[in-house]
Amino acid sequence: MTIDRTYPIFTVRWLAVHGLAVPTVSFFGVNISNAVHPT
C-alpha cells in the first residue's frame, strides 16, 4: 500500500515539473529560432 500512496505524489510532481518545463522550453526555443531566423 505504500507504493499506492507514494505513486500519485510522484505523478503529480512529474506533471507539475513537465507542465512548467515543456512550455518554458518551447517558449525559449521559439524565441531562439526567431532570433536566428527572423520572419
mmCIF entry with sequence, helices, sheets and N, C-alpha, C, O atoms, coordinates in Angstrom:
data_MODEL
# 
_entry.id   MODEL 
# 
_entity.id                         1 
_entity.type                       polymer 
_entity.pdbx_number_of_molecules   1 
# 
_entity_poly.entity_id                      1 
_entity_poly.type                           'polypeptide(L)' 
_entity_poly.nstd_linkage                   no 
_entity_poly.nstd_monomer                   no 
_entity_poly.pdbx_seq_one_letter_code       MTIDRTYPIFTVRWLAVHGLAVPTVSFFGVNISNAVHPT 
_entity_poly.pdbx_seq_one_letter_code_can   MTIDRTYPIFTVRWLAVHGLAVPTVSFFGVNISNAVHPT 
_entity_poly.pdbx_strand_id                 A 
# 
loop_
_entity_poly_seq.entity_id 
_entity_poly_seq.num 
_entity_poly_seq.mon_id 
_entity_poly_seq.hetero 
1 1  MET n 
1 2  THR n 
1 3  ILE n 
1 4  ASP n 
1 5  ARG n 
1 6  THR n 
1 7  TYR n 
1 8  PRO n 
1 9  ILE n 
1 10 PHE n 
1 11 THR n 
1 12 VAL n 
1 13 ARG n 
1 14 TRP n 
1 15 LEU n 
1 16 ALA n 
1 17 VAL n 
1 18 HIS n 
1 19 GLY n 
1 20 LEU n 
1 21 ALA n 
1 22 VAL n 
1 23 PRO n 
1 24 THR n 
1 25 VAL n 
1 26 SER n 
1 27 PHE n 
1 28 PHE n 
1 29 GLY n 
1 30 VAL n 
1 31 ASN n 
1 32 ILE n 
1 33 SER n 
1 34 ASN n 
1 35 ALA n 
1 36 VAL n 
1 37 HIS n 
1 38 PRO n 
1 39 THR n 
# 
_struct_asym.id          A 
_struct_asym.entity_id   1 
# 
_struct_conf.conf_type_id            HELX_P 
_struct_conf.id                      HELX_P1 
_struct_conf.pdbx_PDB_helix_id       AA1 
_struct_conf.beg_label_comp_id       THR 
_struct_conf.beg_label_asym_id       A 
_struct_conf.beg_label_seq_id        2 
_struct_conf.pdbx_beg_PDB_ins_code   ? 
_struct_conf.end_label_comp_id       VAL 
_struct_conf.end_label_asym_id       A 
_struct_conf.end_label_seq_id        36 
_struct_conf.pdbx_end_PDB_ins_code   ? 
_struct_conf.beg_auth_comp_id        THR 
_struct_conf.beg_auth_asym_id        A 
_struct_conf.beg_auth_seq_id         2 
_struct_conf.end_auth_comp_id        VAL 
_struct_conf.end_auth_asym_id        A 
_struct_conf.end_auth_seq_id         36 
_struct_conf.pdbx_PDB_helix_class    1 
_struct_conf.details                 ? 
_struct_conf.pdbx_PDB_helix_length   35 
# 
_struct_conf_type.id          HELX_P 
_struct_conf_type.criteria    ? 
_struct_conf_type.reference   ? 
# 
loop_
_atom_site.group_PDB 
_atom_site.id 
_atom_site.type_symbol 
_atom_site.label_atom_id 
_atom_site.label_alt_id 
_atom_site.label_comp_id 
_atom_site.label_asym_id 
_atom_site.label_entity_id 
_atom_site.label_seq_id 
_atom_site.pdbx_PDB_ins_code 
_atom_site.Cartn_x 
_atom_site.Cartn_y 
_atom_site.Cartn_z 
_atom_site.occupancy 
_atom_site.B_iso_or_equiv 
_atom_site.pdbx_formal_charge 
_atom_site.auth_seq_id 
_atom_site.auth_comp_id 
_atom_site.auth_asym_id 
_atom_site.auth_atom_id 
_atom_site.pdbx_PDB_model_num 
ATOM 1   N N  . MET A 1 1  ? 0.829  -1.207 0.000   1.00 0.00 ? 1  MET A N  1 
ATOM 2   C CA . MET A 1 1  ? 0.000  0.000  0.000   1.00 0.00 ? 1  MET A CA 1 
ATOM 3   C C  . MET A 1 1  ? 0.867  1.262  0.000   1.00 0.00 ? 1  MET A C  1 
ATOM 4   O O  . MET A 1 1  ? 0.412  2.347  -0.364  1.00 0.00 ? 1  MET A O  1 
ATOM 5   N N  . THR A 1 2  ? 2.107  1.095  0.412   1.00 0.00 ? 2  THR A N  1 
ATOM 6   C CA . THR A 1 2  ? 2.985  2.264  0.430   1.00 0.00 ? 2  THR A CA 1 
ATOM 7   C C  . THR A 1 2  ? 3.207  2.784  -0.984  1.00 0.00 ? 2  THR A C  1 
ATOM 8   O O  . THR A 1 2  ? 3.250  3.993  -1.215  1.00 0.00 ? 2  THR A O  1 
ATOM 9   N N  . ILE A 1 3  ? 3.348  1.856  -1.923  1.00 0.00 ? 3  ILE A N  1 
ATOM 10  C CA . ILE A 1 3  ? 3.572  2.264  -3.315  1.00 0.00 ? 3  ILE A CA 1 
ATOM 11  C C  . ILE A 1 3  ? 2.348  3.016  -3.837  1.00 0.00 ? 3  ILE A C  1 
ATOM 12  O O  . ILE A 1 3  ? 2.484  3.992  -4.576  1.00 0.00 ? 3  ILE A O  1 
ATOM 13  N N  . ASP A 1 4  ? 1.156  2.562  -3.453  1.00 0.00 ? 4  ASP A N  1 
ATOM 14  C CA . ASP A 1 4  ? -0.057 3.224  -3.925  1.00 0.00 ? 4  ASP A CA 1 
ATOM 15  C C  . ASP A 1 4  ? -0.161 4.647  -3.376  1.00 0.00 ? 4  ASP A C  1 
ATOM 16  O O  . ASP A 1 4  ? -0.730 5.527  -4.021  1.00 0.00 ? 4  ASP A O  1 
ATOM 17  N N  . ARG A 1 5  ? 0.390  4.865  -2.188  1.00 0.00 ? 5  ARG A N  1 
ATOM 18  C CA . ARG A 1 5  ? 0.312  6.213  -1.613  1.00 0.00 ? 5  ARG A CA 1 
ATOM 19  C C  . ARG A 1 5  ? 1.359  7.144  -2.209  1.00 0.00 ? 5  ARG A C  1 
ATOM 20  O O  . ARG A 1 5  ? 1.091  8.329  -2.408  1.00 0.00 ? 5  ARG A O  1 
ATOM 21  N N  . THR A 1 6  ? 2.541  6.624  -2.495  1.00 0.00 ? 6  THR A N  1 
ATOM 22  C CA . THR A 1 6  ? 3.605  7.494  -2.987  1.00 0.00 ? 6  THR A CA 1 
ATOM 23  C C  . THR A 1 6  ? 3.499  7.705  -4.492  1.00 0.00 ? 6  THR A C  1 
ATOM 24  O O  . THR A 1 6  ? 3.963  8.721  -5.008  1.00 0.00 ? 6  THR A O  1 
ATOM 25  N N  . TYR A 1 7  ? 2.901  6.768  -5.191  1.00 0.00 ? 7  TYR A N  1 
ATOM 26  C CA . TYR A 1 7  ? 2.855  6.864  -6.651  1.00 0.00 ? 7  TYR A CA 1 
ATOM 27  C C  . TYR A 1 7  ? 2.129  8.117  -7.125  1.00 0.00 ? 7  TYR A C  1 
ATOM 28  O O  . TYR A 1 7  ? 2.648  8.814  -7.997  1.00 0.00 ? 7  TYR A O  1 
ATOM 29  N N  . PRO A 1 8  ? 0.925  8.441  -6.578  1.00 0.00 ? 8  PRO A N  1 
ATOM 30  C CA . PRO A 1 8  ? 0.247  9.661  -7.040  1.00 0.00 ? 8  PRO A CA 1 
ATOM 31  C C  . PRO A 1 8  ? 1.058  10.919 -6.747  1.00 0.00 ? 8  PRO A C  1 
ATOM 32  O O  . PRO A 1 8  ? 0.978  11.893 -7.495  1.00 0.00 ? 8  PRO A O  1 
ATOM 33  N N  . ILE A 1 9  ? 1.844  10.909 -5.659  1.00 0.00 ? 9  ILE A N  1 
ATOM 34  C CA . ILE A 1 9  ? 2.645  12.084 -5.323  1.00 0.00 ? 9  ILE A CA 1 
ATOM 35  C C  . ILE A 1 9  ? 3.693  12.305 -6.407  1.00 0.00 ? 9  ILE A C  1 
ATOM 36  O O  . ILE A 1 9  ? 3.887  13.426 -6.877  1.00 0.00 ? 9  ILE A O  1 
ATOM 37  N N  . PHE A 1 10 ? 4.371  11.218 -6.801  1.00 0.00 ? 10 PHE A N  1 
ATOM 38  C CA . PHE A 1 10 ? 5.385  11.359 -7.835  1.00 0.00 ? 10 PHE A CA 1 
ATOM 39  C C  . PHE A 1 10 ? 4.733  11.722 -9.167  1.00 0.00 ? 10 PHE A C  1 
ATOM 40  O O  . PHE A 1 10 ? 5.319  12.441 -9.976  1.00 0.00 ? 10 PHE A O  1 
ATOM 41  N N  . THR A 1 11 ? 3.522  11.220 -9.389  1.00 0.00 ? 11 THR A N  1 
ATOM 42  C CA . THR A 1 11 ? 2.829  11.542 -10.641 1.00 0.00 ? 11 THR A CA 1 
ATOM 43  C C  . THR A 1 11 ? 2.484  13.022 -10.682 1.00 0.00 ? 11 THR A C  1 
ATOM 44  O O  . THR A 1 11 ? 2.672  13.676 -11.708 1.00 0.00 ? 11 THR A O  1 
ATOM 45  N N  . VAL A 1 12 ? 1.981  13.554 -9.575  1.00 0.00 ? 12 VAL A N  1 
ATOM 46  C CA . VAL A 1 12 ? 1.637  14.980 -9.519  1.00 0.00 ? 12 VAL A CA 1 
ATOM 47  C C  . VAL A 1 12 ? 2.890  15.819 -9.698  1.00 0.00 ? 12 VAL A C  1 
ATOM 48  O O  . VAL A 1 12 ? 2.882  16.822 -10.412 1.00 0.00 ? 12 VAL A O  1 
ATOM 49  N N  . ARG A 1 13 ? 3.974  15.400 -9.039  1.00 0.00 ? 13 ARG A N  1 
ATOM 50  C CA . ARG A 1 13 ? 5.235  16.136 -9.175  1.00 0.00 ? 13 ARG A CA 1 
ATOM 51  C C  . ARG A 1 13 ? 5.708  16.076 -10.623 1.00 0.00 ? 13 ARG A C  1 
ATOM 52  O O  . ARG A 1 13 ? 6.165  17.080 -11.169 1.00 0.00 ? 13 ARG A O  1 
ATOM 53  N N  . TRP A 1 14 ? 5.601  14.898 -11.250 1.00 0.00 ? 14 TRP A N  1 
ATOM 54  C CA . TRP A 1 14 ? 6.039  14.735 -12.640 1.00 0.00 ? 14 TRP A CA 1 
ATOM 55  C C  . TRP A 1 14 ? 5.218  15.636 -13.553 1.00 0.00 ? 14 TRP A C  1 
ATOM 56  O O  . TRP A 1 14 ? 5.765  16.299 -14.434 1.00 0.00 ? 14 TRP A O  1 
ATOM 57  N N  . LEU A 1 15 ? 3.898  15.659 -13.341 1.00 0.00 ? 15 LEU A N  1 
ATOM 58  C CA . LEU A 1 15 ? 3.038  16.500 -14.178 1.00 0.00 ? 15 LEU A CA 1 
ATOM 59  C C  . LEU A 1 15 ? 3.339  17.977 -13.945 1.00 0.00 ? 15 LEU A C  1 
ATOM 60  O O  . LEU A 1 15 ? 3.344  18.767 -14.889 1.00 0.00 ? 15 LEU A O  1 
ATOM 61  N N  . ALA A 1 16 ? 3.589  18.350 -12.694 1.00 0.00 ? 16 ALA A N  1 
ATOM 62  C CA . ALA A 1 16 ? 3.871  19.753 -12.397 1.00 0.00 ? 16 ALA A CA 1 
ATOM 63  C C  . ALA A 1 16 ? 5.188  20.185 -13.031 1.00 0.00 ? 16 ALA A C  1 
ATOM 64  O O  . ALA A 1 16 ? 5.280  21.266 -13.612 1.00 0.00 ? 16 ALA A O  1 
ATOM 65  N N  . VAL A 1 17 ? 6.207  19.331 -12.915 1.00 0.00 ? 17 VAL A N  1 
ATOM 66  C CA . VAL A 1 17 ? 7.517  19.683 -13.468 1.00 0.00 ? 17 VAL A CA 1 
ATOM 67  C C  . VAL A 1 17 ? 7.437  19.796 -14.984 1.00 0.00 ? 17 VAL A C  1 
ATOM 68  O O  . VAL A 1 17 ? 7.921  20.768 -15.564 1.00 0.00 ? 17 VAL A O  1 
ATOM 69  N N  . HIS A 1 18 ? 6.827  18.806 -15.626 1.00 0.00 ? 18 HIS A N  1 
ATOM 70  C CA . HIS A 1 18 ? 6.759  18.837 -17.085 1.00 0.00 ? 18 HIS A CA 1 
ATOM 71  C C  . HIS A 1 18 ? 5.757  19.884 -17.561 1.00 0.00 ? 18 HIS A C  1 
ATOM 72  O O  . HIS A 1 18 ? 5.923  20.461 -18.636 1.00 0.00 ? 18 HIS A O  1 
ATOM 73  N N  . GLY A 1 19 ? 4.719  20.129 -16.764 1.00 0.00 ? 19 GLY A N  1 
ATOM 74  C CA . GLY A 1 19 ? 3.747  21.157 -17.132 1.00 0.00 ? 19 GLY A CA 1 
ATOM 75  C C  . GLY A 1 19 ? 4.388  22.529 -17.192 1.00 0.00 ? 19 GLY A C  1 
ATOM 76  O O  . GLY A 1 19 ? 3.963  23.388 -17.964 1.00 0.00 ? 19 GLY A O  1 
ATOM 77  N N  . LEU A 1 20 ? 5.424  22.736 -16.366 1.00 0.00 ? 20 LEU A N  1 
ATOM 78  C CA . LEU A 1 20 ? 6.138  24.014 -16.385 1.00 0.00 ? 20 LEU A CA 1 
ATOM 79  C C  . LEU A 1 20 ? 7.315  23.978 -17.344 1.00 0.00 ? 20 LEU A C  1 
ATOM 80  O O  . LEU A 1 20 ? 7.616  24.976 -17.998 1.00 0.00 ? 20 LEU A O  1 
ATOM 81  N N  . ALA A 1 21 ? 7.984  22.833 -17.433 1.00 0.00 ? 21 ALA A N  1 
ATOM 82  C CA . ALA A 1 21 ? 9.205  22.750 -18.238 1.00 0.00 ? 21 ALA A CA 1 
ATOM 83  C C  . ALA A 1 21 ? 8.894  22.779 -19.729 1.00 0.00 ? 21 ALA A C  1 
ATOM 84  O O  . ALA A 1 21 ? 9.594  23.450 -20.488 1.00 0.00 ? 21 ALA A O  1 
ATOM 85  N N  . VAL A 1 22 ? 7.869  22.072 -20.157 1.00 0.00 ? 22 VAL A N  1 
ATOM 86  C CA . VAL A 1 22 ? 7.581  21.988 -21.598 1.00 0.00 ? 22 VAL A CA 1 
ATOM 87  C C  . VAL A 1 22 ? 7.241  23.357 -22.192 1.00 0.00 ? 22 VAL A C  1 
ATOM 88  O O  . VAL A 1 22 ? 7.837  23.723 -23.205 1.00 0.00 ? 22 VAL A O  1 
ATOM 89  N N  . PRO A 1 23 ? 6.311  24.137 -21.613 1.00 0.00 ? 23 PRO A N  1 
ATOM 90  C CA . PRO A 1 23 ? 6.036  25.460 -22.184 1.00 0.00 ? 23 PRO A CA 1 
ATOM 91  C C  . PRO A 1 23 ? 7.251  26.379 -22.118 1.00 0.00 ? 23 PRO A C  1 
ATOM 92  O O  . PRO A 1 23 ? 7.453  27.198 -23.015 1.00 0.00 ? 23 PRO A O  1 
ATOM 93  N N  . THR A 1 24 ? 8.065  26.255 -21.068 1.00 0.00 ? 24 THR A N  1 
ATOM 94  C CA . THR A 1 24 ? 9.246  27.106 -20.945 1.00 0.00 ? 24 THR A CA 1 
ATOM 95  C C  . THR A 1 24 ? 10.247 26.791 -22.038 1.00 0.00 ? 24 THR A C  1 
ATOM 96  O O  . THR A 1 24 ? 10.782 27.700 -22.673 1.00 0.00 ? 24 THR A O  1 
ATOM 97  N N  . VAL A 1 25 ? 10.506 25.506 -22.264 1.00 0.00 ? 25 VAL A N  1 
ATOM 98  C CA . VAL A 1 25 ? 11.449 25.111 -23.311 1.00 0.00 ? 25 VAL A CA 1 
ATOM 99  C C  . VAL A 1 25 ? 10.914 25.525 -24.677 1.00 0.00 ? 25 VAL A C  1 
ATOM 100 O O  . VAL A 1 25 ? 11.672 26.004 -25.520 1.00 0.00 ? 25 VAL A O  1 
ATOM 101 N N  . SER A 1 26 ? 9.618  25.346 -24.902 1.00 0.00 ? 26 SER A N  1 
ATOM 102 C CA . SER A 1 26 ? 9.025  25.736 -26.182 1.00 0.00 ? 26 SER A CA 1 
ATOM 103 C C  . SER A 1 26 ? 9.114  27.245 -26.359 1.00 0.00 ? 26 SER A C  1 
ATOM 104 O O  . SER A 1 26 ? 9.398  27.725 -27.456 1.00 0.00 ? 26 SER A O  1 
ATOM 105 N N  . PHE A 1 27 ? 8.872  27.998 -25.286 1.00 0.00 ? 27 PHE A N  1 
ATOM 106 C CA . PHE A 1 27 ? 8.905  29.460 -25.351 1.00 0.00 ? 27 PHE A CA 1 
ATOM 107 C C  . PHE A 1 27 ? 10.296 29.950 -25.734 1.00 0.00 ? 27 PHE A C  1 
ATOM 108 O O  . PHE A 1 27 ? 10.440 30.772 -26.639 1.00 0.00 ? 27 PHE A O  1 
ATOM 109 N N  . PHE A 1 28 ? 11.329 29.442 -25.042 1.00 0.00 ? 28 PHE A N  1 
ATOM 110 C CA . PHE A 1 28 ? 12.698 29.850 -25.364 1.00 0.00 ? 28 PHE A CA 1 
ATOM 111 C C  . PHE A 1 28 ? 13.119 29.311 -26.724 1.00 0.00 ? 28 PHE A C  1 
ATOM 112 O O  . PHE A 1 28 ? 13.851 29.979 -27.454 1.00 0.00 ? 28 PHE A O  1 
ATOM 113 N N  . GLY A 1 29 ? 12.668 28.122 -27.068 1.00 0.00 ? 29 GLY A N  1 
ATOM 114 C CA . GLY A 1 29 ? 13.013 27.538 -28.367 1.00 0.00 ? 29 GLY A CA 1 
ATOM 115 C C  . GLY A 1 29 ? 12.481 28.393 -29.506 1.00 0.00 ? 29 GLY A C  1 
ATOM 116 O O  . GLY A 1 29 ? 13.169 28.601 -30.505 1.00 0.00 ? 29 GLY A O  1 
ATOM 117 N N  . VAL A 1 30 ? 11.253 28.890 -29.358 1.00 0.00 ? 30 VAL A N  1 
ATOM 118 C CA . VAL A 1 30 ? 10.664 29.742 -30.393 1.00 0.00 ? 30 VAL A CA 1 
ATOM 119 C C  . VAL A 1 30 ? 11.407 31.070 -30.453 1.00 0.00 ? 30 VAL A C  1 
ATOM 120 O O  . VAL A 1 30 ? 11.663 31.584 -31.542 1.00 0.00 ? 30 VAL A O  1 
ATOM 121 N N  . ASN A 1 31 ? 11.755 31.628 -29.308 1.00 0.00 ? 31 ASN A N  1 
ATOM 122 C CA . ASN A 1 31 ? 12.475 32.902 -29.295 1.00 0.00 ? 31 ASN A CA 1 
ATOM 123 C C  . ASN A 1 31 ? 13.848 32.753 -29.930 1.00 0.00 ? 31 ASN A C  1 
ATOM 124 O O  . ASN A 1 31 ? 14.280 33.629 -30.680 1.00 0.00 ? 31 ASN A O  1 
ATOM 125 N N  . ILE A 1 32 ? 14.538 31.655 -29.641 1.00 0.00 ? 32 ILE A N  1 
ATOM 126 C CA . ILE A 1 32 ? 15.870 31.443 -30.211 1.00 0.00 ? 32 ILE A CA 1 
ATOM 127 C C  . ILE A 1 32 ? 15.758 31.263 -31.721 1.00 0.00 ? 32 ILE A C  1 
ATOM 128 O O  . ILE A 1 32 ? 16.556 31.824 -32.472 1.00 0.00 ? 32 ILE A O  1 
ATOM 129 N N  . SER A 1 33 ? 14.774 30.485 -32.173 1.00 0.00 ? 33 SER A N  1 
ATOM 130 C CA . SER A 1 33 ? 14.622 30.250 -33.611 1.00 0.00 ? 33 SER A CA 1 
ATOM 131 C C  . SER A 1 33 ? 14.239 31.545 -34.318 1.00 0.00 ? 33 SER A C  1 
ATOM 132 O O  . SER A 1 33 ? 14.673 31.780 -35.445 1.00 0.00 ? 33 SER A O  1 
ATOM 133 N N  . ASN A 1 34 ? 13.433 32.391 -33.673 1.00 0.00 ? 34 ASN A N  1 
ATOM 134 C CA . ASN A 1 34 ? 13.060 33.662 -34.282 1.00 0.00 ? 34 ASN A CA 1 
ATOM 135 C C  . ASN A 1 34 ? 14.250 34.614 -34.311 1.00 0.00 ? 34 ASN A C  1 
ATOM 136 O O  . ASN A 1 34 ? 14.388 35.406 -35.243 1.00 0.00 ? 34 ASN A O  1 
ATOM 137 N N  . ALA A 1 35 ? 15.106 34.544 -33.302 1.00 0.00 ? 35 ALA A N  1 
ATOM 138 C CA . ALA A 1 35 ? 16.271 35.416 -33.266 1.00 0.00 ? 35 ALA A CA 1 
ATOM 139 C C  . ALA A 1 35 ? 17.267 35.003 -34.343 1.00 0.00 ? 35 ALA A C  1 
ATOM 140 O O  . ALA A 1 35 ? 17.888 35.853 -34.980 1.00 0.00 ? 35 ALA A O  1 
ATOM 141 N N  . VAL A 1 36 ? 17.418 33.685 -34.546 1.00 0.00 ? 36 VAL A N  1 
ATOM 142 C CA . VAL A 1 36 ? 18.367 33.198 -35.550 1.00 0.00 ? 36 VAL A CA 1 
ATOM 143 C C  . VAL A 1 36 ? 17.784 33.363 -36.947 1.00 0.00 ? 36 VAL A C  1 
ATOM 144 O O  . VAL A 1 36 ? 18.483 33.765 -37.877 1.00 0.00 ? 36 VAL A O  1 
ATOM 145 N N  . HIS A 1 37 ? 16.490 33.048 -37.091 1.00 0.00 ? 37 HIS A N  1 
ATOM 146 C CA . HIS A 1 37 ? 15.833 33.151 -38.398 1.00 0.00 ? 37 HIS A CA 1 
ATOM 147 C C  . HIS A 1 37 ? 14.610 34.054 -38.265 1.00 0.00 ? 37 HIS A C  1 
ATOM 148 O O  . HIS A 1 37 ? 13.487 33.555 -38.182 1.00 0.00 ? 37 HIS A O  1 
ATOM 149 N N  . PRO A 1 38 ? 14.803 35.356 -38.244 1.00 0.00 ? 38 PRO A N  1 
ATOM 150 C CA . PRO A 1 38 ? 13.652 36.259 -38.094 1.00 0.00 ? 38 PRO A CA 1 
ATOM 151 C C  . PRO A 1 38 ? 12.748 36.177 -39.316 1.00 0.00 ? 38 PRO A C  1 
ATOM 152 O O  . PRO A 1 38 ? 13.216 36.110 -40.453 1.00 0.00 ? 38 PRO A O  1 
ATOM 153 N N  . THR A 1 39 ? 11.452 36.184 -39.059 1.00 0.00 ? 39 THR A N  1 
ATOM 154 C CA . THR A 1 39 ? 10.499 36.114 -40.166 1.00 0.00 ? 39 THR A CA 1 
ATOM 155 C C  . THR A 1 39 ? 10.212 37.528 -40.644 1.00 0.00 ? 39 THR A C  1 
ATOM 156 O O  . THR A 1 39 ? 9.431  37.719 -41.576 1.00 0.00 ? 39 THR A O  1 
# 
